[in-house]
Amino acid sequence: KCGQKVQETKPWSYLNLFTRIVGGNQVKQGSHPWQVSLKRRQKHFCGGTIVSAQWVVTAAHCILDRNLLQYLNVTAGEHDLRIRENGEQTLPVKYVIKHPNFDPRRPMNYDIALLKLDGAFNFSSSVLPACLPDPGEKFEAGYICTACGWGRLNENGVLPQVLYEVNLPILNNKECSRALSTLKKPIQGDTIMCAGFPDGGKDACQGDSGGPLLCQRKHGAWTLAGVISWGMGCARSWISNEKKKHYDRGSPGIFTDLSAVLSWIQENMSAVFCSIQDGKLPDSEGELHFPGSPKQFYQNHQLCVWTVFVPEGNYILLRFSHFDIEPETFCDYDSLSVYSKDDRLVGKFCGEDLPLPILIGSNSIRLKFVSDSKDYGTGFSMTYKALTPEFLPDSGCESLAVLFEEGMLQSMHYPEHYSNMADCQWIICAPEDHVIKLTYQSFEVEESEECSYDAVTVYEDVGKEEEI
């Protein structure tokens, strides 16, 4: 059963909860068997919650780094970060699913992600899942719930080495909105819930992010009501915020409301997922054949995610030798999507035409295949290979080059003559809110009326419809 501590024998009552509200307390080992520690190279940086043997819920802002998957491990049964304890289990992460509505520029809204583990936890007294809310289940304002983690014990304090918990009342939506509207940058969102005391003194803090806000149902089961997201300071009062300087103002603890994203969680956890081995592809070159031989049809309801890692400083070249995915104008039925290391969509492909070779200017990419409930094809075959940038001066020719860093482009064979019938394409991607400046240091292209023979054309869209 979910949400049941093996060691728990006391019946549920408000009195039991209120007797624990004196402050954030160190907990006994095994008190929160669903709590996990997310570790980057063996160092804790965020929390999470077990909801099944292969799934962990955390905050999306914890896993923004696309290179993180190389170093990310999840430890369950953790209590004291300084030592390895009996009952600890550590697993790598197969892939990460951030909520599609999460925006790092407004990180408090839809701040939730799912981690699919590469393996499965063995449940024991120290490793158990918390319950997800039932559809329509809400914990009303005033309900006392528990946040836990290894975050700071005060705003500027040190990080503890053992697990702590703090009990907080849920605020109603009106009080939550009013408190958040008093901040220098007012916060709004569809998934925000607040918990805490107006006088402050109790809260989650840095290092707790991604961990659980747990509410105990009246029959005793602990339910994941929220995911620790954010707060203005730690445990600050927000009474009379308007009278304070903006940097002294406080806020309730901000959590992602699980009831608001429950259908998304259930949809992703219940998908059939991949009929072949997906996950990490860490070699400098290799092949990927989905679902197997070119004459084999892929199944419906598939979700496959591969992450390609090549050595730092290299680019990745993809070449397709077979491609047959259910066609649709916008590839909204079945599709293969390619994402760069910072999770930007490079391309989304379907149909029977072979995509151009794709050169991506980063050392990691994510490939995502999805199929719906109707029709199918024979999938795709491709190779991937690491290439060093110094060998790519004309790399946009006979391929699609996608570049993310400042640099120099040259026509093929430069400074010698370029070839006839050349078709060279580059996509240059700048960070959000930046513009791209092109400076030509040398330019010699066959002259003709209206550039009808040879030409360099610059577009402001990938579809090559908006010519600059």
N, C-alpha and C positions, 0 to 999 in steps of 0.2 A: 504494500500500500504506500501511496505517496504521503508525505507530510507527517509521518509518524516516527518519533524518536524511539529507539529501542529502550533507552534508559528512562523514558518519561512515564511516570505512573500517576502523577497528581492530576485530578480532574480540572477542566478549564473553569476559571472564574475571573471576573474583573478584579477581585481582591488580589489574587495571585499576581496579576499583571501590574497592578498599581504598586505592590510592594517592591517591584524591581525598578521603579522609575527614578530612584534617587540620583542616578547619573549613569554615564557609560560605564559598564562593568566588564571586567575580564570574565570570560565564560569558561566552563569546564570543557575538557576535551570531549568531543562527540556531541556537544549541545546543539550544533547546527550542522548535521551531516550532509546537508545539501549545499553548503557554502564551499566554493572553490577559490583557489588563488590562480590568477593568470600571471604567468612568469615569462619574462623576456631574458633569455640566457640565464635562467635559474634565479632571477630577481623578480620579486613581486611588484606588480604595477597596477593591477586592477582586480576587482572581485567578479564573481559570477555565481550562478545558481544552477544546480543540476535539476533538470526536469524529466530526463529519461536517461537510460544507460549510455546513449550516444549523443545527447544534446545538452548544451549549456546555454543559458540566457545571460547576456551581459549588455553593457552600454555600447552604442555604436561609436561614441567618441573615444572609446578605449582602443579601438582597432583601426584607426585611420591609416596607419602606416602600411602600405601595400607590401613592404618587405618583411613585415612582422611574421608572416606565416612561416618563414624559414626558421625562426627562433622561438616561436610561441609554443608553450606547453601549459597544460591545465592540471593542477594538483588538487585532488580531492582527499578528504580525511586530514587536511592540514589544520594544525592548531598553533604550534610554535614554529615560526619561520626559520629559527636558528638551527633546528635539528630535524633529522628525518625520524618520524615517529612510526610506530607500528600501526598498520592500517592505511598508511598513505598510498595513494595510487596516482601515477602521473601518465598522461597520454598526450601525444601531439594532436594538432588540429588538422583535419582533412581540408575543410574550407570554411569560410566565413560568409554569412548572409546578412548584410545590413538591410534595414528597412529601406525600401526604395524612396520613401519620402524624407529620409534623413538628409539634412543639408548642413555641412560643417559651419556655414556662416550663421546658422540659427540652430546651434547644437542642442538646445533644450527640447526641441520638438522631434518626435519620433526617434528619440535617442535609445535605440534598442537594436540588438544584433543577436543572431543565433550562431553558435559554434557547433559544427558537425565534427565529432571526434574521430580520429583515426584509430578505431578500436572501440571498446566498450568498458565502462566501469563495472566491476563486480560489487554488487550491493552487499553491505555489511552493516554492523552497528555504527560505523564511522563514515559510511558513504551511502547516502540514500537520496531519493529525489524529493523535492518539494512538489506540492500540488499546484497545478494551474487553476485559475478561477474557472468556475462553471460559466457557461454563456449567461449573461445578464446578472451575474453575481457582482455586487458592489459592497464595499465596506463603508459604512456611513460615517459622516463627520463625527469626530469624537472617539471613534474606535481606536483603541491603543494597539499599535503594531510595533514590530521590532526590526530595526536596521542593524546590520552587523558587518564587520570588516576589520582590516588591518590599517585603517586610515589614522591620521594624526589625532592625538588626544585633545589638542586644542589648536587654534588657528595657526599659530607659528611654532607648534610643538614638534617633538620628535615622533617618528613612526614607531608604534609598538611592535613587538615581535610576536605577541600572542593575540588571538582573536578577541575582539571586544564586541559588545552589543549595547544598544541604547533603545529605549522605548519611547515612542512618539505618537501623539494623537493626529489622526487625519483631519485636515481642515476642509470645510465646505468650499465649493467652487467660488462663491462670492468673496469669502475672506482671502482665499488664495489669490484671486485676480487683483483684489484691492492691494494686497501687500506687494505683489510683483509690479503693479503700476507705479509704485513710488520710487523705483530704482532709476538710475540715470538713463539706462536703456530699458524701457519697460518690456516685459517678457509676455508673450502670448503663445498659445499652442493648442493643438487638438488633443494632445496626449499627456498634458502636464497634470500632475497631482501634487499637492503640498502636504507636508506633515511637519509638526514641530510646535514649540511653545512660543507664544508672542514675546515672552520675556527672555527668550534665548536660553543658553546654558546647556542645551542638549541638541545634538544634531549629528549627521554624518559629515565627514570631512575628507580632505585630499587623501587618496589611497583607497577610499571605500568605493569609488566609482565602479559601476557595473554590478555591485553586490545587491543583495535582496532587501526589500522591505516586506516582511512576512507578517501576515495576520492569521491568528489562530481561530479557526471556525469553532462554533460552539460544541461540536462533537469532538474537537481536539486536533483536527488535521491542520498542519501549518501550510498556508497558501501564499504563493508568490503574488502579492498585490501590486508591487512596484519595483522598479529598477533604479538604484541610486544614480542620479544624473548630475545635479549641480546645486549650488547655493551661493549667495553673496556672503563671503566670509564663511566662518564656521561657528554655529551656535550663537550668532549675533541676534540681539533683539531687533524686531522690526516695528516696535511701538514708536510712534512719533517720527517715523522715517523722514517726513517732510521737513522737520526742524533740524535735521542733521546734515552735515556736509555729505556729498554723494559718496565719498570714499569711506564714510563711517556707517553707511546704511547697511541694514541686514535684511535677510529674507528667510522665509521658511526653507526647509529642505525641499528640493525639487526632485520629483521621481517621475519615471515614465509609467503611466497607468496601464497595467497589463490588460485590463478589461477593454481598453481602447484598441489594442493591437492583437487581441486574442485570436481572431479569425486568421490573421496573417501568420501567427505562430503555428496554429494547427494546420493550416494549408501547407506550410513548408515542411513540418515534421511528418505529415502523413503522405507526402508524395512518394511514389515508388522509388525515385532516385535512379541511380545509374545501373544498367544491366552489365556493364563491364567495369574494370578497375579504373577509377578516376583518382584525383588527388594531385600529389606533387610530382613534377617532372624535373629533377634537379641536374640532369646531364647537360653538357655543352651542345649536344646535338642528339637527335633521335627521331622516331617516327610515331605517329598516332593514327590508328585505324579504328574507326567507329562505324558500326558495332563490331566488325570483324572483317570478313571477306567482302569484296565489293558486291557480291550477289546476295548478301544477307540483309534483310530489312531490319531497321531499328524498331523498338517497341514504342507504344504510346505512353504518355505520362512519365516521360524521362526528364531528369534533371542531372546533368553531368557537369562537373567543374574540374578543370585541370589548371594547375598553376605551373608555369614554366619559369625556372630560375637558371640564369647563366651567370658567369663570373662578373663581378662589378666592373663597370666601364665598357662592357660589350653591348652590342645591339642584337636584336633577334630577327632572323629572317624566316618567314613562313612560306612554304610552297605547297600547293595543293595538286594532287594527281587524280583525285576522284571527288566528285561533289554531287550529291543527290538528296536534297532536303525539300520537303513539301513547299511548293511555291506560294507566295502571297505578296501583294504589292509592297507592303510595309514589313514583311516577314513577321507578322504577328501570330502565326500559327506555330510552325516549327522554325527553329533558327539556330545558327551558330554565331555567337557574339564574341568579339575580341576586345579586351580591355587593357589599357596600359597600367603601369605600376601604381599610378595615383588614381586608378579606378575610372579613368575617362574612357568612354566608348570610342574605339578605333573604327569598328565596322560591325554591321549585323548582316548576315548572309543567309540566303535560302535560294531554292530553285536548282537548276541543273547546270548552269554555267559555272565554269571554274573561276573562282576569284583570282584576281591578279596576285602574284607574289606580294607579300606585305613585309616591309622592313620597318621595325618599330624601334625608335630611339630610346629604349630603356632596357634594363637587364632583367626585368620580370614582366610577365603578362599573364592574364587570366583568360582562359577559354571557357565559355559557358554554352552548353547545348541544352535546349528545351524542346519538348514535343507535347502537343495537346492530345485530345482524346480521339482525333479522327485523322485518317490518312497517314501515310508514312513514306519513307524512301529508303535508299540503301546507304545513307550516311555520307561519310567523307574519309579520305586518306590524305595525310599531310606529313611534311617533315618540318622540323625546326632546327635552327643552327645558330650558334653564337658567332658574330662577326665583330671585328674591331673597327672603330670609326675611321681610322686612317686609311683603310682600304675601301672606303665608300664615297669617293668624291663625286661619282656619277650614279649613285645607288638608286636614284629615282627612275632610272631608265629600265623599261621592261618590268617594273615593279612599282608598288605604291609605297613611298617612303613616308613614315610618320615620325616627325622630329619634335622634341620637347625642349631642347636646350639651345641657347644662342650658338651660332656657328657660321660656317661658310658652306655654300653650295657651288658646285661647278658642273658645267655641262660635260657630257661624256667625252673622254679622251683629252679634256682641256690640259694644256693650251693648244693641242693639235685640233684639227677639224673634227667636228662631230659627225656621226654617221648619217646617211640618208635614212628616211623612214623612221626616225627615232620618235619615241613617245615617252617622255619622262614626266613623272608626276611626283610632287612633294606636298605633304600636308604639314604645315608648321603650326604648332599649338602653343599658345602663350598662357600664362596663369590668368585666372579670373581677374577682371578689371584692368588688364594690361592691353596695349596695342602692339602690333608687330611692325617694325621698321625694316624695310628692305633697302639696302645700299648696294648699287652695282659698281664694282671696281673695274670691271672689264665687260664690254658688251659688243659682240659682233655677230649679227644674225643676218641671213640672206634678206636683202631688201626687196620688197614687192608691194604693189598697190594693195592697201588695206591689209597688209601682212598676210596675204592669202597663201604664201608658200611656207616659209618658216616663221615661227613666232613664239614668243614667251607670253603667256596669258596668266593673269593673276585673278583669282576668284575669292569672294568672301564667304563662300559656302562649300562644303565638301561635295555637294551634288553638282557643282560646276554650272549653276544656273545664274548666279549673281556676279557678273563680270565687273571688276573694278576699273 
